[in-house]
Amino acid sequence: MIRYLAQRVLQAVVVLWAAFTISFGVLFLLPSDPVSLAADAAGSGTPVDAAAIAELQARYGLDQPVWVQYWNSLSGAVRGDFGFSISTGQSVTTAIFDALPSTLALATTALVLSVLFGGTIAFLATYTRIGWLRNLLFSIPPLGVAVPTFWVGLLLLQVFSFQLRVFPAFGDQGASSLVLPAITLALPTGAVIAQVLATSMNSTWKQPFVESARAKGVSRLRIQTKHVARLSSIPAFTIAGVLVGNLLAGSVVVETVFSRAGVGRLTQTSVMAQDIPVVQGIVVLTSLVFVSVNLIVDLLYPLIDPRIVSEYKKPERASGETSVKEKVDV
């Protein structure tokens, strides 16, 4: 277990370094200058004094060679110091942590709704014996994946905010302002969960142990809840990292549509302004969340299905045989 955790931590470090390096390279290759964009934040197009631009570039180290900028940024990131925002002058860490609570509330609520939505659709689709209802339920997940997130958000705004006036249209004040953004963000994620879970449950229903349970007189509902649902949840856990990535990526669109101040909105404004320190801080944060979720999921596998036990053995060998390291899945 210690060796396994060490390997996963090393992989996580490599992923974080790769994400940081790619984001730095992409932002550096963009043709415009972040200091000039920050100096002309109003977008008036008025020429800015060259001396002032040079002073700002020196302040943020943008006048140094690219490898020096990369090393300074990387060494600071290792210490948890991403510097200061070029656009606002605020500490990157402070800017991210100020925006984080709103995004956490949105992502957590959306995750709960997506699990409930996807799990319910998959459960009913594989449990019912009514043909037309089964086909209808199985057709919902592909539709949920195909519909654009921004279109869902605008539709919910039009119906529930502008016409029915049930929920506020913009802002992040109170629980009521969280409902429409969370539903918008939960639909595509819940559709993915429904697709994966329904396919897995269909496959599990064909396993021999299900036939044995039926032969013993166990009810269909008990088989579904006690055996099929539990074993079928493993593929859904496997894509947990992808789901978290969908939530974080979707928050950029949702927070923009609903004018919420969060990490997604901060990402959008920082990319537009080529604010390299802020973008790199957000990239490292999201990558850290991604690798942490995947590590937690791997550790939870044996609790879901006790048969899943991975261990490395060195089998006994006769004289003259070479040692073989094999992984045994019980």
C-alpha positions in Angstrom: 0.0 0.0 0.0 2.8 2.4 0.8 4.5 1.7 -2.5 1.2 2.1 -4.3 0.5 5.5 -2.6 4.1 6.6 -3.4 3.6 5.8 -7.1 0.3 7.7 -7.2 1.8 10.7 -5.5 4.6 10.7 -8.0 2.1 10.5 -10.8 0.2 13.4 -9.3 3.3 15.5 -9.2 4.0 14.7 -12.9 0.4 15.7 -13.8 0.6 18.9 -11.9 4.0 19.8 -13.5 2.7 19.0 -17.0 -0.5 21.1 -16.5 1.6 24.0 -15.2 4.1 23.8 -18.0 1.4 23.5 -20.8 -0.6 26.4 -19.4 2.6 28.5 -19.2 3.6 27.6 -22.8 0.1 28.4 -24.2 -0.1 31.8 -22.5 3.4 32.7 -23.5 2.8 31.9 -27.2 -0.2 34.2 -27.4 0.6 37.2 -29.6 -0.7 40.0 -27.3 1.0 41.4 -24.2 -0.8 40.9 -20.8 0.7 44.2 -19.4 -0.6 46.2 -22.4 -4.0 44.6 -21.9 -4.0 45.5 -18.2 -2.9 49.0 -18.9 -5.7 49.5 -21.4 -8.3 47.7 -19.3 -11.1 50.1 -20.4 -10.5 49.0 -24.0 -10.3 52.6 -25.3 -7.3 51.8 -27.6 -5.4 54.9 -26.4 -1.6 54.4 -26.6 0.0 53.8 -23.3 3.3 55.3 -22.4 6.1 52.9 -23.3 8.1 53.7 -20.1 5.1 52.7 -18.0 4.7 49.5 -19.9 8.4 48.7 -19.5 8.2 49.4 -15.7 5.2 47.0 -15.4 7.0 44.3 -17.4 10.0 44.6 -15.1 7.8 44.5 -12.0 6.2 41.2 -13.1 9.4 39.8 -14.5 8.1 39.7 -18.1 11.2 41.4 -19.4 13.4 38.4 -18.6 14.1 35.4 -20.9 11.3 32.8 -21.1 13.2 30.1 -19.3 13.9 32.5 -16.4 10.2 33.4 -16.2 9.3 29.7 -16.3 11.7 28.8 -13.5 10.6 31.7 -11.3 7.0 30.8 -11.8 7.6 27.1 -11.2 9.7 27.6 -8.0 7.1 30.0 -6.7 4.3 27.5 -7.4 6.1 24.8 -5.5 6.1 27.1 -2.5 2.4 27.8 -3.0 3.2 31.4 -4.2 1.8 32.2 -7.6 2.6 35.9 -7.4 0.2 38.8 -8.1 -2.4 39.3 -10.7 -1.3 41.4 -13.7 -4.8 42.8 -14.2 -5.7 43.7 -10.6 -2.4 43.6 -8.6 -4.1 41.3 -6.1 -2.4 38.2 -4.7 -3.3 35.2 -6.8 -3.9 33.0 -3.8 -6.2 35.6 -2.3 -8.1 36.0 -5.6 -8.6 32.3 -5.9 -9.7 31.7 -2.3 -12.1 34.6 -2.5 -13.8 33.0 -5.5 -13.6 29.4 -4.3 -16.5 29.2 -1.8 -19.1 30.2 -4.5 -17.8 27.6 -6.9 -17.6 24.9 -4.2 -21.2 25.6 -3.3 -22.2 25.4 -7.0 -20.2 22.3 -7.8 -21.2 20.4 -4.7 -24.9 21.1 -5.2 -24.6 20.2 -8.9 -22.8 16.9 -8.0 -25.5 15.9 -5.6 -28.2 16.7 -8.2 -26.3 14.9 -11.0 -25.9 11.7 -8.9 -29.6 11.8 -8.0 -30.7 12.4 -11.5 -28.3 9.9 -13.2 -28.8 7.2 -10.6 -32.6 7.5 -10.7 -32.7 7.3 -14.5 -30.3 4.3 -14.6 -32.2 2.5 -11.8 -35.6 2.9 -13.4 -34.4 2.2 -16.9 -32.9 -1.2 -15.9 -35.6 -2.1 -13.4 -38.8 -1.5 -15.3 -40.2 -4.2 -17.7 -42.4 -1.8 -19.6 -40.8 -1.5 -23.1 -41.8 2.0 -24.1 -40.8 3.4 -20.7 -37.5 1.6 -20.7 -36.7 3.0 -24.2 -37.8 6.5 -23.1 -35.5 6.4 -20.0 -32.6 5.1 -22.0 -33.0 8.0 -24.5 -32.7 10.7 -21.9 -29.0 10.5 -21.1 -27.8 11.0 -24.8 -30.1 14.0 -25.0 -28.7 15.4 -21.8 -25.1 15.1 -23.1 -25.9 16.6 -26.5 -27.7 19.7 -25.3 -25.3 22.7 -24.9 -24.9 23.9 -21.3 -25.3 27.6 -22.1 -28.6 26.8 -24.0 -30.0 25.0 -20.9 -29.0 28.0 -18.7 -30.6 30.5 -21.0 -33.8 28.4 -21.2 -34.0 28.1 -17.5 -33.5 31.8 -17.1 -36.2 32.6 -19.6 -38.8 30.3 -18.0 -38.1 30.4 -14.3 -36.6 33.9 -13.9 -38.1 36.2 -16.5 -41.6 34.6 -17.0 -42.5 32.7 -13.8 -40.2 34.9 -11.6 -39.5 32.0 -9.2 -35.7 32.2 -9.0 -33.4 35.2 -9.4 -31.7 35.6 -12.7 -28.3 36.7 -11.7 -26.0 36.9 -8.7 -25.0 34.6 -5.9 -27.0 35.8 -2.9 -28.8 33.1 -1.0 -29.8 29.5 -1.8 -32.5 30.5 -4.3 -29.8 32.0 -6.6 -28.0 28.6 -6.6 -30.9 26.5 -7.9 -30.9 27.3 -11.6 -27.0 27.3 -12.0 -26.8 24.0 -10.2 -29.5 22.4 -12.4 -27.8 23.7 -15.5 -24.4 22.3 -14.4 -25.9 19.0 -13.2 -27.8 18.0 -16.3 -24.8 17.0 -18.6 -22.9 15.4 -15.6 -26.0 13.5 -14.5 -26.5 12.3 -18.1 -23.0 10.8 -18.2 -23.6 9.1 -14.9 -26.9 7.7 -16.2 -25.3 6.4 -19.4 -22.4 4.6 -17.6 -24.5 3.3 -14.7 -27.3 2.0 -16.9 -24.9 0.2 -19.2 -23.2 -1.4 -16.2 -26.4 -2.4 -14.6 -27.6 -4.0 -17.8 -24.5 -6.0 -17.9 -24.7 -7.0 -14.2 -28.2 -8.3 -14.7 -26.8 -10.9 -17.0 -24.3 -12.3 -14.5 -24.7 -15.9 -13.2 -25.2 -14.8 -9.6 -28.4 -12.9 -10.6 -29.8 -16.1 -12.0 -28.9 -17.9 -8.8 -30.7 -15.2 -6.7 -33.8 -15.5 -8.9 -33.7 -19.3 -8.5 -33.8 -18.8 -4.8 -36.9 -16.6 -5.0 -35.2 -13.3 -4.3 -37.4 -10.4 -5.5 -36.4 -8.3 -8.5 -36.3 -5.1 -6.3 -34.0 -6.7 -3.7 -31.6 -8.0 -6.4 -31.6 -4.5 -8.0 -30.9 -2.7 -4.8 -28.8 -5.2 -2.9 -26.6 -6.7 -5.6 -26.8 -5.1 -9.0 -26.7 -1.4 -8.0 -23.7 -1.8 -5.7 -21.5 -3.7 -8.2 -22.6 -1.6 -11.1 -21.4 1.6 -9.4 -17.8 0.8 -9.9 -17.6 2.1 -13.5 -19.3 5.3 -12.4 -16.7 5.7 -9.7 -14.0 5.1 -12.3 -15.0 8.2 -14.2 -15.3 10.4 -11.1 -12.2 12.4 -12.2 -13.9 13.1 -15.5 -17.1 14.2 -13.8 -15.2 16.6 -11.5 -13.4 17.9 -14.6 -16.8 18.4 -16.3 -18.1 20.3 -13.2 -15.1 22.6 -13.1 -15.1 23.2 -16.9 -18.9 23.8 -16.9 -18.6 26.3 -14.1 -16.9 28.7 -16.5 -20.0 28.8 -18.7 -22.6 28.6 -15.9 -21.0 31.4 -13.8 -20.8 33.6 -16.9 -24.4 33.0 -17.9 -25.7 33.6 -14.4 -23.2 36.3 -13.5 -21.8 34.5 -10.5 -18.5 35.5 -9.0 -16.5 32.2 -8.8 -13.5 30.4 -10.0 -15.1 29.8 -13.4 -15.8 33.5 -13.9 -12.3 34.3 -12.7 -10.9 31.8 -15.2 -12.8 33.4 -18.1 -11.6 36.9 -17.2 -8.0 35.9 -16.6 -7.7 34.0 -19.9 -9.2 37.0 -21.8 -6.6 39.3 -20.1 -3.8 36.7 -20.4 -3.3 37.1 -16.7 -0.6 34.3 -16.5 -0.2 34.1 -12.7 -3.9 33.7 -12.1 -4.4 31.2 -14.9 -1.5 29.1 -13.6 -2.9 29.2 -10.1 -6.3 28.0 -11.3 -4.7 25.3 -13.5 -2.7 23.9 -10.6 -5.7 24.0 -8.3 -8.0 22.1 -10.7 -5.3 19.6 -11.5 -4.8 19.0 -7.8 -8.5 18.4 -7.3 -8.5 16.0 -10.3 -5.6 13.8 -9.1 -6.9 13.8 -5.5 -10.4 12.6 -6.5 -8.9 9.8 -8.6 -6.7 8.7 -5.7 -9.6 8.6 -3.3 -11.7 6.6 -5.8 -8.9 4.0 -6.1 -8.8 3.7 -2.4 -12.6 3.2 -2.2 -12.8 0.4 -4.7 -12.3 -2.4 -2.1 -15.1 -0.9 0.1 -17.5 -1.1 -2.9 -16.6 -4.6 -4.0 -14.5 -6.6 -1.5 -13.5 -9.0 -4.3 -11.3 -6.3 -5.7 -7.9 -6.7 -4.0 -4.8 -5.9 -5.9 -1.5 -7.2 -4.6 1.9 -8.0 -6.0 3.4 -11.4 -5.4 6.7 -13.0 -5.9 5.7 -16.7 -6.6 8.0 -19.5 -5.5 10.2 -20.6 -8.3 12.2 -23.6 -9.1 16.0 -23.4 -9.4 17.1 -21.7 -12.6 13.8 -19.8 -13.1 13.7 -16.0 -13.1 11.5 -14.2 -10.7 8.2 -13.0 -12.1 6.3 -10.1 -10.6 2.6 -10.5 -11.3 -0.4 -8.6 -10.3 -3.3 -10.8 -9.0 -6.9 -9.5 -9.1 -9.0 -11.5 -6.7 
